[in-house]
């Protein structure tokens, strides 16, 4: 789960905070949380971090094979801005597929 610095922070007790050695702009804008730190770190490649730095306020949540992504400070995206969400989806899909190919799948109980 990736959230803007102020968004939902008090409600996420079940997830550990994960600190990336990313740029200060990324660390100042986002909190990264999750349960499988190794797999999460594999997803946050420099290309994805740069995208998020240049398109701030994304909220991203991944559960099983579903992804929820939106910009927290917007009610709805305008048609002219949908390209940003599509570019983000393409990038996440590429990174996720690459990381999944490199990391063995784990079951819900954490075993491989």
ABEGO torsion letter per residue (X at the ends): XBBBAABGAAAAAABBBBBBBBBAAAAAABBBBEABAAAAAAABBAAAAAAAAABBGBBBBBBEABBBBBBAABABBBAAAAAAAAAAAAAAAAAAAAAAAABBBBBAAGBX
